[in-house]
């Protein structure tokens, strides 16, 4: 392995770890503190998260994802975001008495992989289109 590819691999790993840390911190800030379910007058139970909390989490994740994607680390963003959310959710939900928390974590991993891959593709597509705007077509 050449020195430059080794350095690039370390850089990708560091970006992935940084994004994972941001994702776990965002989970803690937006969702980790809310552990109570809401009981409605008809007896139905919802929660513990409100829609605004989930929207806040997604918007908070866009910042590190966008930053790293613009610097050419789209794969690290997908892996890091998914890993950070999976660890945070697994820790947060592990006290579930039913034992089904891993089903939720698995669904979160699948959704995070798909959503983050879509976001990085859109960012790359938009920035690629913008970079290509002033270029003359090749003849």
VMD Tcl script that builds the backbone (N, CA, C; Angstrom):
set m [mol new atoms 417]
animate dup $m
set s [atomselect $m all]
$s set {name element resname resid chain x y z} {
  {N N UNK 1 A 0.856 -1.169 0.000}
  {CA C UNK 1 A 0.000 0.000 0.000}
  {C C UNK 1 A 0.897 1.225 0.000}
  {N N UNK 2 A 0.592 2.171 -0.844}
  {CA C UNK 2 A 1.410 3.363 -0.933}
  {C C UNK 2 A 1.097 4.297 0.227}
  {N N UNK 3 A 2.015 5.197 0.441}
  {CA C UNK 3 A 1.876 6.137 1.541}
  {C C UNK 3 A 0.652 7.035 1.342}
  {N N UNK 4 A 0.398 7.459 0.105}
  {CA C UNK 4 A -0.736 8.355 -0.144}
  {C C UNK 4 A -2.076 7.641 0.049}
  {N N UNK 5 A -2.176 6.370 -0.355}
  {CA C UNK 5 A -3.438 5.654 -0.155}
  {C C UNK 5 A -3.652 5.338 1.320}
  {N N UNK 6 A -2.578 5.101 2.053}
  {CA C UNK 6 A -2.682 4.879 3.491}
  {C C UNK 6 A -3.152 6.149 4.193}
  {N N UNK 7 A -2.619 7.274 3.769}
  {CA C UNK 7 A -3.012 8.560 4.338}
  {C C UNK 7 A -4.467 8.871 4.014}
  {N N UNK 8 A -4.884 8.586 2.791}
  {CA C UNK 8 A -6.274 8.815 2.394}
  {C C UNK 8 A -7.215 7.916 3.194}
  {N N UNK 9 A -6.803 6.680 3.442}
  {CA C UNK 9 A -7.623 5.764 4.237}
  {C C UNK 9 A -7.775 6.236 5.667}
  {N N UNK 10 A -6.695 6.751 6.235}
  {CA C UNK 10 A -6.767 7.292 7.602}
  {C C UNK 10 A -7.663 8.523 7.646}
  {N N UNK 11 A -7.548 9.375 6.632}
  {CA C UNK 11 A -8.370 10.573 6.576}
  {C C UNK 11 A -9.850 10.203 6.478}
  {N N UNK 12 A -10.162 9.226 5.649}
  {CA C UNK 12 A -11.546 8.777 5.509}
  {C C UNK 12 A -12.062 8.213 6.829}
  {N N UNK 13 A -11.232 7.437 7.510}
  {CA C UNK 13 A -11.630 6.878 8.807}
  {C C UNK 13 A -11.863 7.984 9.837}
  {N N UNK 14 A -11.008 8.982 9.840}
  {CA C UNK 14 A -11.175 10.094 10.787}
  {C C UNK 14 A -12.441 10.893 10.488}
  {N N UNK 15 A -12.717 11.131 9.219}
  {CA C UNK 15 A -13.942 11.845 8.846}
  {C C UNK 15 A -15.157 11.021 9.256}
  {N N UNK 16 A -15.108 9.723 9.024}
  {CA C UNK 16 A -16.214 8.848 9.397}
  {C C UNK 16 A -16.446 8.868 10.911}
  {N N UNK 17 A -15.367 8.817 11.684}
  {CA C UNK 17 A -15.486 8.891 13.152}
  {C C UNK 17 A -16.032 10.240 13.601}
  {N N UNK 18 A -15.575 11.312 12.968}
  {CA C UNK 18 A -16.060 12.644 13.329}
  {C C UNK 18 A -17.552 12.778 13.029}
  {N N UNK 19 A -17.968 12.290 11.872}
  {CA C UNK 19 A -19.388 12.353 11.510}
  {C C UNK 19 A -20.210 11.467 12.449}
  {N N UNK 20 A -19.685 10.310 12.801}
  {CA C UNK 20 A -20.384 9.433 13.751}
  {C C UNK 20 A -20.547 10.124 15.101}
  {N N UNK 21 A -19.508 10.798 15.555}
  {CA C UNK 21 A -19.597 11.544 16.806}
  {C C UNK 21 A -20.634 12.653 16.735}
  {N N UNK 22 A -20.674 13.365 15.606}
  {CA C UNK 22 A -21.687 14.413 15.407}
  {C C UNK 22 A -23.091 13.821 15.410}
  {N N UNK 23 A -23.258 12.674 14.774}
  {CA C UNK 23 A -24.575 12.036 14.720}
  {C C UNK 23 A -25.027 11.592 16.113}
  {N N UNK 24 A -24.122 10.998 16.873}
  {CA C UNK 24 A -24.474 10.560 18.231}
  {C C UNK 24 A -24.784 11.765 19.125}
  {N N UNK 25 A -24.009 12.834 18.987}
  {CA C UNK 25 A -24.257 14.046 19.777}
  {C C UNK 25 A -25.592 14.680 19.385}
  {N N UNK 26 A -25.897 14.690 18.097}
  {CA C UNK 26 A -27.175 15.245 17.645}
  {C C UNK 26 A -28.338 14.417 18.183}
  {N N UNK 27 A -28.171 13.100 18.201}
  {CA C UNK 27 A -29.213 12.231 18.777}
  {C C UNK 27 A -29.436 12.599 20.240}
  {N N UNK 28 A -28.357 12.730 20.983}
  {CA C UNK 28 A -28.475 13.059 22.404}
  {C C UNK 28 A -29.150 14.409 22.601}
  {N N UNK 29 A -28.796 15.384 21.759}
  {CA C UNK 29 A -29.353 16.726 21.900}
  {C C UNK 29 A -30.825 16.793 21.530}
  {N N UNK 30 A -31.214 16.085 20.480}
  {CA C UNK 30 A -32.580 16.195 19.985}
  {C C UNK 30 A -33.528 15.123 20.525}
  {N N UNK 31 A -33.032 13.900 20.738}
  {CA C UNK 31 A -33.925 12.804 21.124}
  {C C UNK 31 A -33.575 12.150 22.457}
  {N N UNK 32 A -32.329 12.173 22.837}
  {CA C UNK 32 A -31.867 11.399 23.988}
  {C C UNK 32 A -32.473 11.791 25.314}
  {N N UNK 33 A -32.876 13.022 25.443}
  {CA C UNK 33 A -33.403 13.493 26.722}
  {C C UNK 33 A -34.886 13.182 26.914}
  {N N UNK 34 A -35.601 12.873 25.851}
  {CA C UNK 34 A -37.050 12.663 25.930}
  {C C UNK 34 A -37.348 11.171 26.054}
  {N N UNK 35 A -37.775 10.764 27.231}
  {CA C UNK 35 A -38.045 9.350 27.480}
  {C C UNK 35 A -39.489 9.073 27.872}
  {N N UNK 36 A -40.326 10.102 27.899}
  {CA C UNK 36 A -41.707 9.903 28.349}
  {C C UNK 36 A -42.662 9.790 27.165}
  {N N UNK 37 A -43.613 8.907 27.315}
  {CA C UNK 37 A -44.637 8.717 26.290}
  {C C UNK 37 A -45.842 9.584 26.647}
  {N N UNK 38 A -46.551 10.021 25.626}
  {CA C UNK 38 A -47.735 10.858 25.823}
  {C C UNK 38 A -48.979 9.985 25.800}
  {N N UNK 39 A -49.808 10.099 26.848}
  {CA C UNK 39 A -51.066 9.364 26.925}
  {C C UNK 39 A -52.182 10.350 26.594}
  {N N UNK 40 A -52.944 10.047 25.564}
  {CA C UNK 40 A -54.020 10.922 25.105}
  {C C UNK 40 A -55.327 10.576 25.818}
  {N N UNK 41 A -56.313 11.489 25.793}
  {CA C UNK 41 A -57.590 11.245 26.493}
  {C C UNK 41 A -58.289 9.954 26.080}
  {N N UNK 42 A -58.081 9.520 24.834}
  {CA C UNK 42 A -58.731 8.287 24.396}
  {C C UNK 42 A -57.970 7.038 24.822}
  {N N UNK 43 A -56.861 7.222 25.535}
  {CA C UNK 43 A -56.082 6.089 26.021}
  {C C UNK 43 A -54.939 5.679 25.109}
  {N N UNK 44 A -54.859 6.255 23.931}
  {CA C UNK 44 A -53.752 5.917 23.027}
  {C C UNK 44 A -52.449 6.540 23.529}
  {N N UNK 45 A -51.369 5.881 23.191}
  {CA C UNK 45 A -50.052 6.314 23.654}
  {C C UNK 45 A -49.175 6.598 22.440}
  {N N UNK 46 A -48.485 7.738 22.465}
  {CA C UNK 46 A -47.542 8.087 21.399}
  {C C UNK 46 A -46.219 8.504 22.025}
  {N N UNK 47 A -45.238 8.599 21.169}
  {CA C UNK 47 A -43.948 9.105 21.643}
  {C C UNK 47 A -42.931 8.020 21.810}
  {N N UNK 48 A -41.834 8.331 22.374}
  {CA C UNK 48 A -41.565 9.525 23.162}
  {C C UNK 48 A -41.181 10.757 22.345}
  {N N UNK 49 A -40.940 10.625 21.061}
  {CA C UNK 49 A -40.439 11.761 20.296}
  {C C UNK 49 A -41.568 12.482 19.581}
  {N N UNK 50 A -41.422 13.797 19.498}
  {CA C UNK 50 A -42.333 14.629 18.732}
  {C C UNK 50 A -41.734 14.826 17.342}
  {N N UNK 51 A -42.571 15.194 16.401}
  {CA C UNK 51 A -42.107 15.391 15.020}
  {C C UNK 51 A -41.026 16.471 14.939}
  {N N UNK 52 A -41.170 17.563 15.710}
  {CA C UNK 52 A -40.189 18.643 15.654}
  {C C UNK 52 A -38.811 18.181 16.107}
  {N N UNK 53 A -38.750 17.203 17.013}
  {CA C UNK 53 A -37.462 16.685 17.458}
  {C C UNK 53 A -36.761 15.916 16.335}
  {N N UNK 54 A -37.513 15.105 15.625}
  {CA C UNK 54 A -36.939 14.323 14.528}
  {C C UNK 54 A -36.505 15.243 13.398}
  {N N UNK 55 A -37.316 16.246 13.082}
  {CA C UNK 55 A -36.942 17.226 12.052}
  {C C UNK 55 A -35.668 17.961 12.480}
  {N N UNK 56 A -35.581 18.333 13.740}
  {CA C UNK 56 A -34.373 18.994 14.255}
  {C C UNK 56 A -33.145 18.111 14.123}
  {N N UNK 57 A -33.302 16.827 14.416}
  {CA C UNK 57 A -32.192 15.889 14.269}
  {C C UNK 57 A -31.733 15.815 12.822}
  {N N UNK 58 A -32.664 15.677 11.909}
  {CA C UNK 58 A -32.319 15.585 10.478}
  {C C UNK 58 A -31.608 16.854 10.020}
  {N N UNK 59 A -32.128 18.009 10.401}
  {CA C UNK 59 A -31.491 19.270 10.004}
  {C C UNK 59 A -30.103 19.409 10.617}
  {N N UNK 60 A -29.942 18.967 11.856}
  {CA C UNK 60 A -28.627 19.022 12.495}
  {C C UNK 60 A -27.631 18.094 11.805}
  {N N UNK 61 A -28.106 16.960 11.311}
  {CA C UNK 61 A -27.225 16.017 10.616}
  {C C UNK 61 A -26.805 16.527 9.240}
  {N N UNK 62 A -27.581 17.431 8.657}
  {CA C UNK 62 A -27.236 17.973 7.349}
  {C C UNK 62 A -25.942 18.785 7.385}
  {N N UNK 63 A -25.641 19.403 8.510}
  {CA C UNK 63 A -24.445 20.245 8.597}
  {C C UNK 63 A -23.162 19.422 8.440}
  {N N UNK 64 A -22.893 18.422 9.291}
  {CA C UNK 64 A -21.660 17.650 9.082}
  {C C UNK 64 A -21.694 16.830 7.794}
  {N N UNK 65 A -22.883 16.361 7.407}
  {CA C UNK 65 A -22.982 15.576 6.168}
  {C C UNK 65 A -22.641 16.438 4.960}
  {N N UNK 66 A -23.175 17.622 4.912}
  {CA C UNK 66 A -22.890 18.526 3.806}
  {C C UNK 66 A -21.436 18.943 3.777}
  {N N UNK 67 A -20.905 19.274 4.928}
  {CA C UNK 67 A -19.508 19.699 5.027}
  {C C UNK 67 A -18.565 18.618 4.508}
  {N N UNK 68 A -18.738 17.404 5.000}
  {CA C UNK 68 A -17.838 16.313 4.600}
  {C C UNK 68 A -18.068 15.887 3.150}
  {N N UNK 69 A -19.310 15.911 2.693}
  {CA C UNK 69 A -19.592 15.534 1.305}
  {C C UNK 69 A -18.955 16.532 0.346}
  {N N UNK 70 A -19.031 17.799 0.659}
  {CA C UNK 70 A -18.423 18.822 -0.194}
  {C C UNK 70 A -16.906 18.687 -0.265}
  {N N UNK 71 A -16.329 18.001 0.698}
  {CA C UNK 71 A -14.889 17.779 0.712}
  {C C UNK 71 A -14.505 16.406 0.168}
  {N N UNK 72 A -15.474 15.736 -0.455}
  {CA C UNK 72 A -15.194 14.478 -1.128}
  {C C UNK 72 A -15.250 13.231 -0.266}
  {N N UNK 73 A -15.966 13.296 0.844}
  {CA C UNK 73 A -16.031 12.153 1.756}
  {C C UNK 73 A -17.447 11.603 1.882}
  {N N UNK 74 A -18.120 11.421 0.760}
  {CA C UNK 74 A -19.516 10.965 0.790}
  {C C UNK 74 A -19.655 9.593 1.451}
  {N N UNK 75 A -18.765 8.676 1.133}
  {CA C UNK 75 A -18.864 7.336 1.746}
  {C C UNK 75 A -18.675 7.404 3.251}
  {N N UNK 76 A -17.744 8.225 3.695}
  {CA C UNK 76 A -17.517 8.385 5.137}
  {C C UNK 76 A -18.746 8.976 5.814}
  {N N UNK 77 A -19.455 9.850 5.118}
  {CA C UNK 77 A -20.680 10.442 5.662}
  {C C UNK 77 A -21.752 9.374 5.845}
  {N N UNK 78 A -21.938 8.537 4.836}
  {CA C UNK 78 A -22.968 7.494 4.909}
  {C C UNK 78 A -22.649 6.520 6.043}
  {N N UNK 79 A -21.412 6.066 6.097}
  {CA C UNK 79 A -21.016 5.107 7.137}
  {C C UNK 79 A -21.041 5.754 8.517}
  {N N UNK 80 A -20.471 6.940 8.643}
  {CA C UNK 80 A -20.378 7.606 9.941}
  {C C UNK 80 A -21.727 7.986 10.514}
  {N N UNK 81 A -22.583 8.562 9.689}
  {CA C UNK 81 A -23.914 8.950 10.166}
  {C C UNK 81 A -24.695 7.728 10.621}
  {N N UNK 82 A -24.667 6.684 9.819}
  {CA C UNK 82 A -25.394 5.461 10.163}
  {C C UNK 82 A -24.852 4.838 11.444}
  {N N UNK 83 A -23.537 4.760 11.556}
  {CA C UNK 83 A -22.928 4.170 12.759}
  {C C UNK 83 A -23.245 4.989 14.003}
  {N N UNK 84 A -23.127 6.309 13.901}
  {CA C UNK 84 A -23.409 7.167 15.057}
  {C C UNK 84 A -24.843 7.061 15.527}
  {N N UNK 85 A -25.772 7.068 14.573}
  {CA C UNK 85 A -27.184 6.943 14.944}
  {C C UNK 85 A -27.495 5.560 15.501}
  {N N UNK 86 A -26.892 4.527 14.924}
  {CA C UNK 86 A -27.145 3.159 15.403}
  {C C UNK 86 A -26.653 2.974 16.830}
  {N N UNK 87 A -25.468 3.475 17.129}
  {CA C UNK 87 A -24.929 3.355 18.489}
  {C C UNK 87 A -25.789 4.148 19.467}
  {N N UNK 88 A -26.138 5.376 19.107}
  {CA C UNK 88 A -26.953 6.210 19.995}
  {C C UNK 88 A -28.330 5.596 20.235}
  {N N UNK 89 A -28.981 5.129 19.168}
  {CA C UNK 89 A -30.304 4.526 19.319}
  {C C UNK 89 A -30.224 3.223 20.102}
  {N N UNK 90 A -29.222 2.415 19.803}
  {CA C UNK 90 A -29.055 1.161 20.537}
  {C C UNK 90 A -28.879 1.389 22.030}
  {N N UNK 91 A -28.079 2.383 22.368}
  {CA C UNK 91 A -27.877 2.715 23.787}
  {C C UNK 91 A -29.165 3.266 24.396}
  {N N UNK 92 A -29.822 4.162 23.676}
  {CA C UNK 92 A -31.026 4.820 24.174}
  {C C UNK 92 A -32.180 3.835 24.349}
  {N N UNK 93 A -32.316 2.907 23.428}
  {CA C UNK 93 A -33.454 1.998 23.438}
  {C C UNK 93 A -33.177 0.653 24.115}
  {N N UNK 94 A -31.977 0.416 24.572}
  {CA C UNK 94 A -31.606 -0.909 25.081}
  {C C UNK 94 A -32.348 -1.317 26.351}
  {N N UNK 95 A -32.985 -0.393 27.025}
  {CA C UNK 95 A -33.735 -0.739 28.236}
  {C C UNK 95 A -35.169 -1.161 27.945}
  {N N UNK 96 A -35.493 -1.342 26.668}
  {CA C UNK 96 A -36.829 -1.772 26.260}
  {C C UNK 96 A -37.104 -3.173 26.800}
  {N N UNK 97 A -38.171 -3.297 27.584}
  {CA C UNK 97 A -38.496 -4.575 28.227}
  {C C UNK 97 A -38.914 -5.647 27.226}
  {N N UNK 98 A -39.431 -5.253 26.067}
  {CA C UNK 98 A -39.899 -6.239 25.106}
  {C C UNK 98 A -38.745 -6.922 24.369}
  {N N UNK 99 A -37.589 -6.297 24.369}
  {CA C UNK 99 A -36.445 -6.865 23.654}
  {C C UNK 99 A -36.475 -6.600 22.164}
  {N N UNK 100 A -37.440 -5.826 21.710}
  {CA C UNK 100 A -37.574 -5.545 20.286}
  {C C UNK 100 A -36.805 -4.300 19.838}
  {N N UNK 101 A -35.997 -3.735 20.728}
  {CA C UNK 101 A -35.295 -2.514 20.356}
  {C C UNK 101 A -34.361 -2.731 19.174}
  {N N UNK 102 A -33.842 -3.931 19.006}
  {CA C UNK 102 A -32.945 -4.189 17.879}
  {C C UNK 102 A -33.685 -4.146 16.541}
  {N N UNK 103 A -34.972 -4.432 16.549}
  {CA C UNK 103 A -35.766 -4.274 15.326}
  {C C UNK 103 A -35.799 -2.794 14.953}
  {N N UNK 104 A -36.026 -1.943 15.931}
  {CA C UNK 104 A -36.016 -0.505 15.696}
  {C C UNK 104 A -34.661 -0.006 15.237}
  {N N UNK 105 A -33.596 -0.498 15.855}
  {CA C UNK 105 A -32.246 -0.093 15.461}
  {C C UNK 105 A -31.964 -0.539 14.028}
  {N N UNK 106 A -32.383 -1.746 13.676}
  {CA C UNK 106 A -32.186 -2.238 12.310}
  {C C UNK 106 A -32.939 -1.370 11.308}
  {N N UNK 107 A -34.163 -1.001 11.629}
  {CA C UNK 107 A -34.926 -0.132 10.742}
  {C C UNK 107 A -34.268 1.241 10.633}
  {N N UNK 108 A -33.736 1.746 11.735}
  {CA C UNK 108 A -33.031 3.017 11.722}
  {C C UNK 108 A -31.787 2.937 10.844}
  {N N UNK 109 A -31.049 1.843 10.919}
  {CA C UNK 109 A -29.848 1.664 10.093}
  {C C UNK 109 A -30.216 1.665 8.612}
  {N N UNK 110 A -31.251 0.928 8.248}
  {CA C UNK 110 A -31.672 0.873 6.843}
  {C C UNK 110 A -32.109 2.257 6.361}
  {N N UNK 111 A -32.911 2.939 7.156}
  {CA C UNK 111 A -33.369 4.277 6.787}
  {C C UNK 111 A -32.251 5.283 6.727}
  {N N UNK 112 A -31.328 5.194 7.664}
  {CA C UNK 112 A -30.192 6.115 7.681}
  {C C UNK 112 A -29.272 5.891 6.491}
  {N N UNK 113 A -29.017 4.634 6.168}
  {CA C UNK 113 A -28.195 4.340 4.983}
  {C C UNK 113 A -28.838 4.917 3.726}
  {N N UNK 114 A -30.124 4.657 3.554}
  {CA C UNK 114 A -30.820 5.142 2.357}
  {C C UNK 114 A -30.900 6.664 2.337}
  {N N UNK 115 A -31.289 7.255 3.440}
  {CA C UNK 115 A -31.446 8.709 3.498}
  {C C UNK 115 A -30.135 9.453 3.333}
  {N N UNK 116 A -29.104 8.979 4.000}
  {CA C UNK 116 A -27.808 9.652 3.908}
  {C C UNK 116 A -27.198 9.472 2.526}
  {N N UNK 117 A -27.368 8.295 1.927}
  {CA C UNK 117 A -26.870 8.090 0.565}
  {C C UNK 117 A -27.589 9.031 -0.402}
  {N N UNK 118 A -28.886 9.214 -0.224}
  {CA C UNK 118 A -29.639 10.128 -1.069}
  {C C UNK 118 A -29.155 11.565 -0.892}
  {N N UNK 119 A -28.957 11.984 0.344}
  {CA C UNK 119 A -28.498 13.350 0.616}
  {C C UNK 119 A -27.123 13.598 0.000}
  {N N UNK 120 A -26.196 12.657 0.173}
  {CA C UNK 120 A -24.861 12.853 -0.400}
  {C C UNK 120 A -24.917 12.858 -1.927}
  {N N UNK 121 A -25.790 12.040 -2.519}
  {CA C UNK 121 A -25.933 12.031 -3.981}
  {C C UNK 121 A -26.491 13.359 -4.479}
  {N N UNK 122 A -27.464 13.902 -3.777}
  {CA C UNK 122 A -28.032 15.194 -4.173}
  {C C UNK 122 A -26.981 16.290 -4.046}
  {N N UNK 123 A -26.256 16.300 -2.941}
  {CA C UNK 123 A -25.209 17.318 -2.759}
  {C C UNK 123 A -24.166 17.203 -3.856}
  {N N UNK 124 A -23.727 15.992 -4.151}
  {CA C UNK 124 A -22.740 15.803 -5.212}
  {C C UNK 124 A -23.309 16.186 -6.574}
  {N N UNK 125 A -24.565 15.866 -6.814}
  {CA C UNK 125 A -25.190 16.218 -8.086}
  {C C UNK 125 A -25.331 17.717 -8.263}
  {N N UNK 126 A -25.775 18.402 -7.229}
  {CA C UNK 126 A -25.953 19.850 -7.302}
  {C C UNK 126 A -24.606 20.550 -7.439}
  {N N UNK 127 A -23.644 20.166 -6.625}
  {CA C UNK 127 A -22.345 20.839 -6.704}
  {C C UNK 127 A -21.627 20.503 -8.003}
  {N N UNK 128 A -21.821 19.311 -8.531}
  {CA C UNK 128 A -21.237 18.958 -9.824}
  {C C UNK 128 A -21.856 19.771 -10.939}
  {N N UNK 129 A -23.163 19.987 -10.860}
  {CA C UNK 129 A -23.844 20.794 -11.874}
  {C C UNK 129 A -23.396 22.247 -11.793}
  {N N UNK 130 A -23.250 22.749 -10.572}
  {CA C UNK 130 A -22.813 24.138 -10.395}
  {C C UNK 130 A -21.382 24.305 -10.899}
  {N N UNK 131 A -20.517 23.358 -10.602}
  {CA C UNK 131 A -19.126 23.445 -11.066}
  {C C UNK 131 A -19.046 23.382 -12.585}
  {N N UNK 132 A -19.993 22.688 -13.191}
  {CA C UNK 132 A -19.974 22.534 -14.642}
  {C C UNK 132 A -20.575 23.709 -15.387}
  {N N UNK 133 A -21.164 24.667 -14.676}
  {CA C UNK 133 A -21.825 25.799 -15.328}
  {C C UNK 133 A -20.842 26.652 -16.033}
  {N N UNK 134 A -20.106 27.101 -16.278}
  {CA C UNK 134 A -19.203 28.000 -16.998}
  {C C UNK 134 A -18.278 27.274 -17.919}
  {N N UNK 135 A -18.401 25.979 -18.016}
  {CA C UNK 135 A -17.527 25.200 -18.914}
  {C C UNK 135 A -18.101 25.179 -20.310}
  {N N UNK 136 A -17.212 25.217 -21.258}
  {CA C UNK 136 A -17.635 25.098 -22.648}
  {C C UNK 136 A -17.714 23.633 -23.023}
  {N N UNK 137 A -18.677 23.272 -23.854}
  {CA C UNK 137 A -18.760 21.881 -24.289}
  {C C UNK 137 A -17.556 21.514 -25.154}
  {N N UNK 138 A -17.096 20.298 -25.015}
  {CA C UNK 138 A -15.946 19.819 -25.795}
  {C C UNK 138 A -16.398 19.530 -27.224}
  {N N UNK 139 A -15.561 19.897 -28.186}
  {CA C UNK 139 A -15.863 19.612 -29.593}
  {C C UNK 139 A -14.839 18.699 -30.170}
}
mol reanalyze $m
mol bondsrecalc $m
mol representation Tube
mol addrep $m
